[in-house]
Amino acid sequence: MANYGIHAIFSSLQGEGRNVGRPATFIRFSGCNLACQWCDTHKDERMSLTERQIVDKVKEFDNKSVIVTGGEPSIQRDLDVLVRALKDAGMWVALETNGVRAPVCQDLFDYISVSPKANYFSRYMENVMIRKANEVRIVAVTDEIASFCKTMRERISADDYYISPLDTDGRIHYRRALNLLVKVNKNSPDAMPPWSLSIQMHKVIGIR
């Protein structure tokens, strides 16, 4: 039976992208294959759980949606075992990933959100990275990454594309995100759908 390094399992609302406001149970894995300086996510391991223990914990919450996040879920061994167990329990299962590597079990997920990191552009190799998702969300680390956004849009086929503001020590850089949003839509005026703004509503309203 597989064991997984877990930072936390908790109930909240999805705060970003198309599914904002959706009640869900979040499974936050420990560990990541990137080390973004501005990352606000704790990735240390707090517990080691089997898939059965994780499913039992998920069932304690009154949600039918599960969001597998991190850290970085794609580096977890036997991720497919856990996803199948969650789906067997009747859960709608979404993945949040940085997209550097495509999980072998990506077809098992009901929804995939990819957040490519501009600081690690060289890590996104076309033969390894994820190439298809439901949505792409790129954090505006600066407003000068329009070319990175264009490349990721060309490489990742998705239904929606979002720009997200950077959060540094509680300061959310909305203006920087809006400046980038204008640039990416101006550079590709005929691209459909256009890039949209994804505000981290869970931070705005002060929930986890």
C-alpha contacts under 8 A as a table, 3 or more apart, distances in Angstrom:
res1	aa1	res2	aa2	distance
1	M	50	T	6.66
1	M	51	E	7.71
2	A	50	T	5.60
2	A	51	E	6.66
2	A	77	R	7.98
2	A	78	D	6.64
2	A	81	V	7.83
3	N	48	S	6.09
3	N	49	L	5.26
3	N	50	T	4.41
3	N	51	E	6.87
4	Y	29	F	7.66
4	Y	48	S	5.38
4	Y	49	L	5.33
4	Y	50	T	6.16
4	Y	51	E	7.52
4	Y	76	Q	7.20
4	Y	77	R	7.78
5	G	29	F	6.01
5	G	30	S	5.53
5	G	31	G	7.89
5	G	45	E	5.60
5	G	46	R	7.43
5	G	47	M	6.07
5	G	48	S	4.78
5	G	49	L	6.79
6	I	9	I	7.64
6	I	27	I	7.49
6	I	28	R	6.12
6	I	29	F	4.47
6	I	30	S	5.18
6	I	45	E	5.50
6	I	46	R	6.04
6	I	47	M	5.36
6	I	48	S	6.01
6	I	49	L	7.08
7	H	28	R	5.57
7	H	29	F	5.43
7	H	30	S	5.07
7	H	42	H	7.36
7	H	43	K	6.22
7	H	44	D	6.00
7	H	45	E	4.90
7	H	46	R	4.97
7	H	47	M	6.60
8	A	26	F	7.86
8	A	27	I	6.31
8	A	28	R	5.23
8	A	29	F	7.16
8	A	46	R	7.24
9	I	25	T	6.97
9	I	26	F	5.55
9	I	27	I	4.69
9	I	28	R	6.11
9	I	57	K	7.55
9	I	58	V	7.38
10	F	25	T	5.57
10	F	26	F	5.37
10	F	27	I	6.94
11	S	23	P	7.43
11	S	24	A	5.85
11	S	25	T	4.35
11	S	26	F	6.11
11	S	61	F	6.60
11	S	63	N	7.79
12	S	23	P	5.91
12	S	24	A	5.75
12	S	25	T	6.36
12	S	26	F	7.28
12	S	207	I	7.45
12	S	208	R	6.44
13	L	20	V	7.18
13	L	21	G	5.23
13	L	22	R	5.31
13	L	23	P	4.47
13	L	24	A	5.81
13	L	202	H	7.14
14	Q	19	N	6.22
14	Q	20	V	4.96
14	Q	21	G	5.33
14	Q	22	R	5.23
14	Q	23	P	6.44
14	Q	24	A	6.71
14	Q	202	H	7.32
15	G	19	N	7.57
15	G	20	V	4.80
15	G	21	G	6.23
15	G	199	I	7.58
15	G	200	Q	5.18
15	G	201	M	4.69
15	G	202	H	4.75
15	G	203	K	7.78
16	E	19	N	6.70
16	E	20	V	5.18
16	E	198	S	5.78
16	E	199	I	6.20
16	E	200	Q	5.22
16	E	201	M	6.58
16	E	202	H	7.94
17	G	20	V	5.92
17	G	135	E	7.42
17	G	137	R	7.31
17	G	162	Y	7.05
17	G	198	S	5.49
17	G	199	I	7.88
18	R	135	E	7.77
18	R	160	D	7.87
19	N	22	R	5.64
20	V	201	M	7.51
23	P	63	N	6.41
23	P	65	S	6.95
24	A	63	N	5.51
24	A	64	K	6.91
24	A	65	S	4.73
24	A	66	V	5.31
24	A	67	I	6.60
25	T	58	V	6.56
25	T	61	F	7.02
25	T	63	N	6.29
25	T	64	K	7.98
25	T	65	S	6.30
25	T	66	V	4.76
25	T	67	I	6.20
26	F	66	V	5.82
26	F	67	I	4.81
26	F	68	V	6.09
26	F	69	T	6.97
27	I	66	V	7.24
27	I	67	I	6.17
27	I	68	V	4.97
27	I	69	T	6.00
27	I	70	G	7.55
28	R	68	V	6.38
28	R	69	T	4.92
28	R	70	G	4.49
28	R	71	G	6.72
29	F	43	K	7.01
29	F	45	E	7.70
29	F	68	V	7.69
29	F	69	T	6.23
29	F	70	G	4.43
29	F	71	G	5.40
29	F	72	E	6.68
29	F	73	P	6.22
30	S	42	H	7.73
30	S	43	K	4.36
30	S	44	D	5.19
30	S	45	E	5.00
30	S	46	R	7.95
30	S	70	G	6.07
30	S	71	G	5.14
30	S	72	E	7.38
31	G	43	K	5.16
31	G	44	D	6.42
31	G	45	E	7.39
31	G	70	G	7.22
31	G	71	G	4.94
31	G	72	E	6.33
32	C	35	A	7.16
32	C	43	K	7.15
32	C	70	G	7.28
32	C	71	G	4.65
32	C	72	E	4.67
32	C	73	P	7.91
32	C	75	I	7.28
33	N	72	E	6.76
33	N	75	I	7.26
34	L	120	Y	7.89
35	A	39	C	7.59
36	C	39	C	5.29
36	C	119	N	7.62
38	W	166	L	7.95
38	W	167	D	7.38
38	W	168	T	6.22
40	D	167	D	7.91
41	T	70	G	7.62
41	T	71	G	7.17
42	H	71	G	7.51
43	K	70	G	6.78
43	K	71	G	5.20
45	E	48	S	7.55
49	L	52	R	7.96
49	L	53	Q	5.79
49	L	54	I	6.26
50	T	53	Q	5.18
50	T	54	I	6.25
51	E	54	I	5.02
51	E	55	V	6.11
51	E	81	V	7.29
51	E	82	L	5.20
51	E	85	A	6.95
52	R	55	V	5.12
52	R	56	D	6.09
52	R	85	A	7.56
53	Q	56	D	5.10
53	Q	57	K	6.17
54	I	57	K	5.08
54	I	58	V	6.15
55	V	58	V	4.99
55	V	59	K	6.19
55	V	85	A	7.09
55	V	86	L	6.15
55	V	89	A	7.63
56	D	59	K	5.13
56	D	60	E	6.71
57	K	60	E	5.32
57	K	61	F	7.58
58	V	61	F	5.81
58	V	66	V	7.98
59	K	62	D	7.06
59	K	63	N	7.79
63	N	66	V	7.53
64	K	90	G	7.18
64	K	91	M	5.09
64	K	92	W	6.16
65	S	91	M	5.62
65	S	92	W	4.70
65	S	93	V	6.01
65	S	94	A	7.73
66	V	91	M	6.53
66	V	92	W	6.06
66	V	93	V	4.85
66	V	94	A	6.19
67	I	93	V	5.91
67	I	94	A	4.71
67	I	95	L	5.84
67	I	96	E	7.14
68	V	73	P	6.83
68	V	93	V	7.22
68	V	94	A	6.00
68	V	95	L	4.89
68	V	96	E	6.15
69	T	72	E	6.40
69	T	73	P	5.86
69	T	95	L	6.21
69	T	96	E	4.94
69	T	97	T	6.75
70	G	73	P	5.85
70	G	96	E	7.61
70	G	97	T	7.80
72	E	75	I	6.16
72	E	76	Q	7.69
72	E	96	E	7.96
72	E	97	T	6.01
72	E	98	N	7.00
73	P	76	Q	5.50
73	P	79	L	7.50
73	P	95	L	7.79
73	P	96	E	7.60
73	P	97	T	6.59
74	S	79	L	7.42
74	S	97	T	7.00
74	S	101	R	6.84
74	S	102	A	6.97
74	S	103	P	5.16
75	I	103	P	7.99
76	Q	79	L	5.75
78	D	81	V	5.34
78	D	82	L	7.00
79	L	82	L	5.38
79	L	83	V	6.32
79	L	105	C	7.33
80	D	83	V	5.08
80	D	84	R	6.08
80	D	104	V	7.86
80	D	105	C	5.43
80	D	108	L	7.54
81	V	84	R	5.36
81	V	85	A	6.28
82	L	85	A	5.05
82	L	86	L	6.22
83	V	86	L	5.12
83	V	87	K	6.20
83	V	93	V	7.29
83	V	108	L	6.99
83	V	109	F	7.43
84	R	87	K	5.09
84	R	88	D	5.97
84	R	108	L	7.40
85	A	88	D	5.04
85	A	89	A	6.32
86	L	89	A	5.07
86	L	90	G	6.73
86	L	91	M	5.61
86	L	93	V	7.33
87	K	90	G	5.04
87	K	91	M	4.87
87	K	92	W	6.64
87	K	93	V	7.02
88	D	91	M	7.30
92	W	110	D	6.23
93	V	109	F	5.60
93	V	110	D	5.45
93	V	111	Y	6.76
94	A	109	F	5.68
94	A	110	D	5.66
94	A	111	Y	4.52
94	A	112	I	5.65
94	A	113	S	7.65
95	L	109	F	6.65
95	L	111	Y	6.30
95	L	112	I	4.79
95	L	113	S	6.08
96	E	112	I	6.18
96	E	113	S	4.90
96	E	114	V	5.98
96	E	115	S	7.51
97	T	112	I	7.78
97	T	113	S	6.44
97	T	114	V	5.07
97	T	115	S	6.18
98	N	114	V	5.51
98	N	115	S	4.69
98	N	116	P	4.98
98	N	117	K	6.80
99	G	102	A	6.22
99	G	114	V	5.60
99	G	115	S	6.63
99	G	116	P	5.91
99	G	124	Y	7.71
99	G	129	M	5.64
99	G	130	I	5.14
100	V	116	P	7.38
100	V	123	R	6.32
100	V	124	Y	5.28
100	V	125	M	7.50
100	V	128	V	7.08
100	V	129	M	4.67
100	V	130	I	6.67
101	R	124	Y	7.84
101	R	128	V	5.28
101	R	129	M	4.23
101	R	130	I	5.77
102	A	106	Q	7.11
102	A	128	V	6.33
102	A	129	M	5.17
102	A	130	I	4.21
102	A	131	R	7.60
103	P	106	Q	5.35
103	P	130	I	7.67
105	C	108	L	5.61
105	C	109	F	7.63
106	Q	109	F	5.72
106	Q	112	I	7.97
107	D	110	D	7.85
109	F	112	I	6.74
111	Y	133	A	7.44
111	Y	134	N	6.07
112	I	133	A	5.10
112	I	134	N	5.30
112	I	135	E	6.68
113	S	133	A	6.16
113	S	134	N	6.02
113	S	135	E	4.93
113	S	136	V	5.81
113	S	137	R	7.18
114	V	133	A	6.73
114	V	135	E	6.35
114	V	136	V	4.80
114	V	137	R	6.10
115	S	136	V	5.82
115	S	137	R	4.73
115	S	138	I	5.30
115	S	139	V	7.45
116	P	136	V	7.65
116	P	137	R	7.17
116	P	138	I	5.87
116	P	152	M	7.49
117	K	120	Y	5.63
117	K	121	F	6.78
117	K	138	I	6.84
117	K	139	V	7.24
118	A	121	F	5.20
118	A	138	I	7.97
118	A	141	V	7.68
118	A	145	I	7.06
118	A	148	F	6.36
120	Y	123	R	5.50
120	Y	124	Y	7.34
121	F	124	Y	5.67
121	F	148	F	7.46
122	S	125	M	7.10
124	Y	128	V	7.40
124	Y	129	M	5.68
125	M	128	V	5.47
125	M	129	M	5.70
126	E	129	M	5.59
126	E	131	R	7.81
126	E	155	R	7.28
130	I	133	A	7.73
130	I	156	I	6.92
131	R	155	R	5.94
131	R	156	I	4.35
131	R	157	S	6.17
132	K	156	I	5.18
132	K	157	S	4.75
132	K	158	A	6.02
133	A	136	V	7.08
133	A	156	I	6.90
133	A	157	S	6.25
133	A	158	A	4.93
133	A	159	D	7.48
134	N	157	S	8.00
134	N	158	A	4.87
134	N	159	D	5.21
134	N	160	D	6.60
135	E	158	A	5.24
135	E	159	D	5.74
135	E	160	D	4.67
135	E	161	Y	5.71
135	E	162	Y	7.57
136	V	156	I	7.83
136	V	158	A	6.66
136	V	160	D	6.38
136	V	161	Y	4.80
136	V	162	Y	6.02
137	R	161	Y	6.05
137	R	162	Y	4.59
137	R	163	I	5.71
137	R	164	S	6.47
137	R	198	S	7.62
138	I	149	C	7.27
138	I	162	Y	6.29
138	I	163	I	5.05
138	I	164	S	5.86
139	V	163	I	5.89
139	V	164	S	4.58
139	V	165	P	5.77
139	V	166	L	5.85
139	V	177	A	7.75
140	A	143	D	6.02
140	A	145	I	7.47
140	A	163	I	6.48
140	A	164	S	5.97
140	A	165	P	5.47
140	A	166	L	5.73
140	A	176	R	6.62
140	A	177	A	5.25
140	A	180	L	6.83
141	V	145	I	7.98
141	V	165	P	7.68
141	V	166	L	5.80
142	T	145	I	6.44
142	T	176	R	6.55
142	T	177	A	7.88
142	T	180	L	7.78
143	D	146	A	7.25
143	D	176	R	5.50
143	D	177	A	6.62
143	D	179	N	5.98
143	D	180	L	4.58
144	E	147	S	7.91
144	E	180	L	6.98
145	I	148	F	5.22
145	I	149	C	6.41
145	I	180	L	7.41
146	A	149	C	5.04
146	A	150	K	6.20
146	A	180	L	6.58
146	A	183	K	6.46
146	A	184	V	5.48
147	S	150	K	4.98
147	S	151	T	6.22
148	F	151	T	5.11
148	F	152	M	6.19
149	C	152	M	5.18
149	C	153	R	6.12
149	C	184	V	7.24
150	K	153	R	5.15
150	K	154	E	6.28
150	K	184	V	7.29
151	T	154	E	5.07
151	T	155	R	6.23
152	M	155	R	5.01
152	M	156	I	5.78
153	R	156	I	5.32
153	R	157	S	6.77
153	R	158	A	7.99
153	R	161	Y	7.78
154	E	157	S	7.18
158	A	161	Y	7.10
159	D	193	P	7.52
160	D	193	P	6.48
160	D	195	W	7.43
161	Y	193	P	7.42
161	Y	194	P	7.19
161	Y	195	W	5.06
161	Y	196	S	6.38
162	Y	195	W	5.32
162	Y	196	S	4.76
162	Y	197	L	5.46
162	Y	198	S	5.73
163	I	177	A	6.39
163	I	180	L	7.60
163	I	181	L	6.35
163	I	195	W	6.86
163	I	196	S	6.20
163	I	197	L	5.07
163	I	198	S	5.90
164	S	177	A	6.21
164	S	197	L	6.10
164	S	198	S	5.01
164	S	199	I	5.99
164	S	200	Q	7.52
165	P	172	I	6.24
165	P	173	H	5.37
165	P	174	Y	5.32
165	P	176	R	6.99
165	P	177	A	4.89
165	P	198	S	7.64
165	P	199	I	6.72
165	P	200	Q	7.93
166	L	172	I	5.74
166	L	173	H	5.41
166	L	174	Y	7.59
166	L	177	A	7.51
167	D	170	G	5.94
167	D	171	R	5.44
167	D	172	I	4.38
167	D	173	H	6.36
168	T	171	R	5.22
168	T	172	I	6.54
173	H	176	R	5.58
173	H	177	A	6.62
174	Y	177	A	5.15
174	Y	178	L	6.20
175	R	178	L	5.05
175	R	179	N	6.10
176	R	179	N	5.13
176	R	180	L	6.31
177	A	180	L	5.16
177	A	181	L	6.07
177	A	197	L	7.67
178	L	181	L	4.87
178	L	182	V	6.21
178	L	197	L	7.51
179	N	182	V	5.28
179	N	183	K	6.43
180	L	183	K	5.04
180	L	184	V	6.22
181	L	184	V	5.39
181	L	185	N	6.24
181	L	195	W	6.66
181	L	196	S	7.11
181	L	197	L	7.16
182	V	185	N	5.39
182	V	186	K	5.90
183	K	186	K	5.06
183	K	187	N	5.98
184	V	187	N	5.20
184	V	188	S	6.39
184	V	195	W	7.13
185	N	188	S	5.25
185	N	189	P	5.43
185	N	191	A	7.72
185	N	194	P	6.29
185	N	195	W	6.27
186	K	189	P	5.27
188	S	191	A	5.49
189	P	194	P	7.75
190	D	194	P	7.96
191	A	194	P	5.74
200	Q	203	K	5.65
200	Q	204	V	6.62
201	M	204	V	4.84
201	M	205	I	6.15
202	H	205	I	5.44
202	H	206	G	5.80
202	H	207	I	5.11
202	H	208	R	6.37
203	K	206	G	4.87
203	K	207	I	6.20
203	K	208	R	7.40
